[in-house]
Amino acid sequence: MNLEDFPLAWRWTQSSHAKLPDNILCELHPYDIESAQLLAASRLTHFPAGATRHNSSVADEPVKDWLKQLAISSQRVTILWDQNTALNLPWSVFCDYWDDFCYPSSDDADLFLESGQLFLRWNHYEVFEHDPSAI
């Protein structure tokens, strides 16, 4: 699927929201519906006990700093919003633009490592849940 055909592309391509630079947009790789559904089949309903929570309703920079401190390094990650909507991108891009991928009040999203391991969840009430055992 091309980014132009991705249902959430308006978030990153329209100046009314966040028009990301072209060098960033070319790093966003949407999943087709079948691939998103395969990933969604592994989605957990609840995070494991021991998951840490981080309030993201604070200023943007502390959240970026917290995300960058997670031991993800230079991997690509996949964000899954629902069973049909997923996007692969560099972890560094997610960290820098996280609030353009995670909208409060409307989005619940899971983030997966390249291995397919779920490691981070965004909740629409502006809280990240992180599974430290996944990394």
Backbone as CSV, one residue per row, in Angstrom:
resi,resn,N_x,N_y,N_z,CA_x,CA_y,CA_z,C_x,C_y,C_z
1,MET,0.854,-1.182,0.000,0.000,0.000,0.000,0.898,1.242,0.000
2,ASN,0.511,2.223,-0.771,1.223,3.504,-0.782,0.753,4.364,0.379
3,LEU,1.625,5.242,0.813,1.255,6.134,1.908,0.033,6.977,1.540
4,GLU,-0.057,7.382,0.288,-1.191,8.207,-0.152,-2.530,7.489,0.036
5,ASP,-2.506,6.150,-0.009,-3.725,5.357,0.133,-4.007,4.945,1.577
6,PHE,-3.080,5.245,2.471,-3.220,4.846,3.863,-4.287,5.705,4.541
7,PRO,-5.210,5.106,5.277,-6.331,5.862,5.844,-5.938,6.988,6.810
8,LEU,-4.767,6.910,7.434,-4.357,7.951,8.382,-3.304,8.906,7.817
9,ALA,-3.016,8.811,6.538,-1.957,9.627,5.928,-2.187,11.129,6.118
10,TRP,-3.418,11.557,6.203,-3.722,12.981,6.385,-3.031,13.557,7.612
11,ARG,-2.766,12.714,8.606,-2.121,13.184,9.834,-0.715,13.718,9.577
12,TRP,-0.058,13.204,8.536,1.348,13.535,8.283,1.575,14.246,6.959
13,THR,0.506,14.385,6.161,0.670,14.966,4.827,-0.110,16.252,4.605
14,GLN,-0.934,16.635,5.547,-1.739,17.844,5.376,-1.298,18.914,6.364
15,SER,-1.122,20.100,5.874,-0.644,21.193,6.725,-1.637,21.542,7.835
16,SER,-2.890,21.137,7.716,-3.865,21.384,8.775,-3.580,20.517,10.011
17,HIS,-2.722,19.523,9.852,-2.347,18.651,10.974,-0.840,18.738,11.177
18,ALA,-0.094,17.782,10.679,1.367,17.825,10.787,1.945,17.407,9.446
19,LYS,2.457,18.348,8.729,3.071,18.015,7.443,4.524,17.641,7.714
20,LEU,4.778,16.336,7.729,6.121,15.852,8.012,7.019,16.043,6.794
21,PRO,8.314,16.224,7.017,9.254,16.394,5.892,9.257,15.160,4.984
22,ASP,9.557,15.373,3.708,9.561,14.286,2.734,10.508,13.157,3.124
23,ASN,11.664,13.498,3.705,12.613,12.449,4.093,12.063,11.576,5.220
24,ILE,11.128,12.095,5.992,10.457,11.307,7.030,9.312,10.508,6.410
25,LEU,8.530,11.138,5.555,7.401,10.450,4.920,7.848,9.211,4.151
26,CYS,9.010,9.274,3.519,9.474,8.114,2.750,9.866,6.951,3.652
27,GLU,9.988,7.187,4.960,10.308,6.131,5.926,9.059,5.451,6.487
28,LEU,7.885,5.966,6.170,6.622,5.413,6.668,6.108,4.373,5.680
29,HIS,6.012,3.124,6.125,5.614,2.025,5.249,4.322,1.388,5.752
30,PRO,3.203,1.733,5.123,1.918,1.169,5.544,1.835,-0.333,5.264
31,TYR,1.130,-1.038,6.121,0.817,-2.444,5.899,-0.455,-2.531,5.060
32,ASP,-0.553,-3.554,4.237,-1.834,-3.803,3.591,-2.769,-4.413,4.644
33,ILE,-4.026,-4.497,4.326,-5.023,-4.940,5.306,-4.730,-6.350,5.798
34,GLU,-4.356,-7.252,4.912,-4.084,-8.641,5.331,-2.923,-8.702,6.319
35,SER,-1.862,-7.949,6.067,-0.707,-7.941,6.971,-1.069,-7.336,8.318
36,ALA,-1.870,-6.282,8.304,-2.317,-5.669,9.556,-3.168,-6.654,10.352
37,GLN,-4.021,-7.403,9.668,-4.873,-8.373,10.356,-4.056,-9.496,10.982
38,LEU,-2.987,-9.916,10.317,-2.115,-10.947,10.896,-1.465,-10.437,12.179
39,LEU,-1.003,-9.200,12.149,-0.393,-8.612,13.332,-1.440,-8.439,14.436
40,ALA,-2.623,-7.998,14.067,-3.694,-7.780,15.048,-4.098,-9.076,15.744
41,ALA,-3.936,-10.201,15.070,-4.295,-11.488,15.668,-3.436,-11.801,16.893
42,SER,-2.252,-11.185,16.974,-1.364,-11.429,18.113,-1.524,-10.385,19.213
43,ARG,-2.428,-9.467,19.011,-2.622,-8.374,19.964,-3.155,-8.890,21.292
44,LEU,-2.580,-8.404,22.371,-3.023,-8.768,23.722,-4.146,-7.840,24.154
45,THR,-5.086,-8.374,24.914,-6.150,-7.511,25.421,-5.669,-6.696,26.614
46,HIS,-4.782,-7.288,27.434,-4.233,-6.583,28.586,-2.726,-6.753,28.595
47,PHE,-2.043,-5.723,29.011,-0.598,-5.806,29.120,-0.245,-6.691,30.306
48,PRO,0.919,-7.343,30.252,1.304,-8.213,31.371,1.496,-7.439,32.665
49,ALA,1.337,-8.150,33.772,1.631,-7.546,35.073,3.088,-7.097,35.058
50,GLY,3.367,-5.996,35.672,4.732,-5.482,35.694,4.999,-4.443,34.624
51,ALA,4.015,-4.193,33.765,4.180,-3.149,32.759,4.265,-1.795,33.458
52,THR,5.112,-0.936,32.943,5.228,0.407,33.502,4.307,1.346,32.742
53,ARG,3.858,2.366,33.426,2.950,3.344,32.819,3.630,4.699,32.810
54,HIS,3.385,5.445,31.737,3.958,6.779,31.615,2.877,7.737,31.135
55,ASN,2.615,8.757,31.933,1.626,9.771,31.583,2.198,10.638,30.467
56,SER,1.510,10.705,29.355,2.000,11.493,28.228,1.206,12.782,28.020
57,SER,0.415,13.162,29.001,-0.333,14.408,28.887,0.511,15.609,29.300
58,VAL,1.745,15.342,29.682,2.673,16.412,30.048,3.255,17.021,28.772
59,ALA,4.195,17.925,28.920,4.826,18.565,27.757,5.461,17.509,26.849
60,ASP,5.580,17.843,25.583,6.069,16.936,24.547,7.494,16.438,24.789
61,GLU,8.409,17.300,25.176,9.821,16.926,25.324,10.069,15.842,26.368
62,PRO,9.468,15.906,27.555,9.678,14.806,28.509,9.221,13.447,27.976
63,VAL,8.154,13.438,27.190,7.675,12.181,26.616,8.678,11.676,25.581
64,LYS,9.173,12.564,24.729,10.203,12.175,23.753,11.414,11.600,24.464
65,ASP,11.847,12.262,25.530,13.011,11.792,26.288,12.751,10.406,26.869
66,TRP,11.558,10.196,27.433,11.225,8.893,28.008,11.243,7.810,26.934
67,LEU,10.623,8.099,25.783,10.601,7.120,24.699,12.019,6.777,24.237
68,LYS,12.854,7.796,24.093,14.221,7.563,23.617,15.047,6.759,24.608
69,GLN,14.666,6.770,25.874,15.388,6.001,26.886,15.044,4.511,26.853
70,LEU,13.973,4.157,26.182,13.649,2.736,26.050,14.715,2.092,25.164
71,ALA,15.082,0.907,25.473,16.215,0.250,24.795,15.821,-0.333,23.441
72,ILE,15.410,0.527,22.518,14.978,0.071,21.206,16.095,0.249,20.178
73,SER,16.999,1.143,20.412,18.116,1.502,19.517,17.604,1.946,18.157
74,SER,18.162,1.415,17.094,17.831,1.925,15.762,16.835,1.046,15.013
75,GLN,16.101,0.236,15.728,15.141,-0.656,15.083,13.988,0.090,14.426
76,ARG,13.351,-0.618,13.523,12.063,-0.169,13.015,11.000,-0.800,13.902
77,VAL,9.891,-0.142,14.034,8.766,-0.645,14.819,7.512,-0.569,13.963
78,THR,6.499,-1.269,14.402,5.209,-1.211,13.717,4.173,-0.750,14.709
79,ILE,3.394,0.232,14.288,2.286,0.714,15.109,0.988,0.201,14.491
80,LEU,0.154,-0.369,15.355,-1.117,-0.954,14.944,-2.237,-0.219,15.665
81,TRP,-3.085,0.448,14.894,-4.207,1.175,15.484,-5.435,0.281,15.637
82,ASP,-5.738,-0.471,14.608,-6.864,-1.403,14.652,-6.520,-2.578,13.747
83,GLN,-7.418,-3.504,13.603,-7.085,-4.738,12.881,-6.775,-4.521,11.402
84,ASN,-7.080,-3.372,10.858,-6.821,-3.117,9.438,-5.797,-2.020,9.185
85,THR,-5.269,-1.404,10.228,-4.465,-0.195,10.063,-3.155,-0.302,10.831
86,ALA,-2.052,-0.489,10.081,-0.727,-0.613,10.689,0.304,0.061,9.799
87,LEU,1.376,0.532,10.443,2.411,1.280,9.743,3.763,0.929,10.350
88,ASN,4.759,0.686,9.494,6.114,0.406,9.937,6.947,1.673,9.752
89,LEU,7.783,1.982,10.757,8.583,3.201,10.723,9.790,3.060,11.632
90,PRO,10.797,3.892,11.450,11.938,3.854,12.365,11.523,4.299,13.763
91,TRP,12.081,3.642,14.762,11.804,4.000,16.150,12.120,5.471,16.389
92,SER,13.204,5.960,15.832,13.596,7.361,16.044,12.533,8.322,15.513
93,VAL,11.893,7.980,14.425,10.820,8.824,13.877,9.623,8.805,14.820
94,PHE,9.274,7.624,15.314,8.171,7.557,16.265,8.471,8.433,17.483
95,CYS,9.682,8.321,18.018,10.052,9.112,19.204,9.920,10.611,18.947
96,ASP,10.423,11.059,17.808,10.417,12.495,17.507,9.030,13.046,17.205
97,TYR,8.159,12.214,16.645,6.831,12.675,16.202,5.698,11.882,16.856
98,TRP,5.938,11.329,18.018,4.978,10.410,18.643,3.561,10.977,18.709
99,ASP,3.430,12.268,18.965,2.085,12.836,19.123,1.365,13.051,17.798
100,ASP,2.059,12.823,16.685,1.400,12.819,15.381,0.926,11.416,15.006
101,PHE,1.361,10.426,15.774,0.934,9.044,15.567,-0.076,8.598,16.621
102,CYS,-0.083,9.265,17.755,-0.940,8.885,18.884,-1.809,10.075,19.281
103,TYR,-3.040,10.041,18.844,-3.966,11.130,19.139,-4.728,10.828,20.434
104,PRO,-4.763,11.794,21.352,-5.550,11.585,22.572,-7.041,11.542,22.248
105,SER,-7.762,10.864,23.071,-9.220,10.733,22.984,-9.699,9.835,21.846
106,SER,-8.882,9.598,20.814,-9.380,8.786,19.701,-8.569,7.526,19.450
107,ASP,-7.293,7.525,19.752,-6.435,6.399,19.382,-6.107,5.493,20.556
108,ASP,-6.168,4.220,20.296,-5.528,3.190,21.103,-4.625,2.475,20.101
109,ALA,-3.359,2.300,20.438,-2.429,1.713,19.479,-1.396,0.857,20.189
110,ASP,-0.978,-0.202,19.504,0.079,-1.072,20.004,1.301,-0.920,19.116
111,LEU,2.476,-0.989,19.736,3.725,-0.929,18.991,4.474,-2.246,19.150
112,PHE,4.977,-2.739,18.036,5.653,-4.022,17.969,7.087,-3.832,17.497
113,LEU,7.983,-4.639,18.047,9.365,-4.677,17.594,9.446,-5.430,16.266
114,GLU,10.613,-5.374,15.625,10.811,-6.109,14.375,10.556,-7.601,14.549
115,SER,10.794,-8.105,15.745,10.582,-9.532,16.043,9.100,-9.896,16.109
116,GLY,8.226,-8.900,16.138,6.796,-9.135,16.286,6.325,-9.052,17.725
117,GLN,7.248,-8.771,18.634,6.937,-8.677,20.066,6.269,-7.340,20.392
118,LEU,5.116,-7.385,21.027,4.441,-6.185,21.511,5.245,-5.627,22.680
119,PHE,5.574,-4.331,22.637,6.366,-3.768,23.731,5.810,-2.464,24.291
120,LEU,4.916,-1.821,23.572,4.428,-0.516,24.007,2.986,-0.351,23.561
121,ARG,2.190,0.218,24.445,0.783,0.483,24.118,0.474,1.944,24.436
122,TRP,-0.218,2.593,23.510,-0.722,3.948,23.718,-2.212,3.841,23.986
123,ASN,-2.657,4.467,25.047,-4.075,4.501,25.395,-4.625,5.897,25.139
124,HIS,-5.827,5.950,24.624,-6.437,7.226,24.245,-6.537,8.209,25.409
125,TYR,-6.413,7.742,26.630,-6.458,8.648,27.781,-5.053,9.150,28.140
126,GLU,-4.149,9.096,27.164,-2.818,9.715,27.204,-1.843,9.044,28.174
127,VAL,-1.864,7.727,28.138,-0.926,6.953,28.946,-0.274,5.897,28.057
128,PHE,1.051,5.810,28.129,1.783,4.715,27.505,1.939,3.604,28.528
129,GLU,1.837,2.372,28.083,2.178,1.205,28.888,3.340,0.520,28.189
130,HIS,4.366,0.197,28.958,5.575,-0.408,28.397,5.863,-1.728,29.091
131,ASP,6.127,-2.745,28.305,6.490,-4.048,28.839,8.011,-4.184,28.786
132,PRO,8.711,-3.942,29.909,10.167,-3.996,29.898,10.706,-5.393,29.580
133,SER,9.926,-6.433,29.809,10.413,-7.782,29.531,10.438,-8.082,28.036
134,ALA,9.792,-7.243,27.224,9.741,-7.481,25.765,11.028,-7.073,25.066
135,ILE,11.836,-6.271,25.730,13.041,-5.733,25.080,14.266,-6.467,25.576
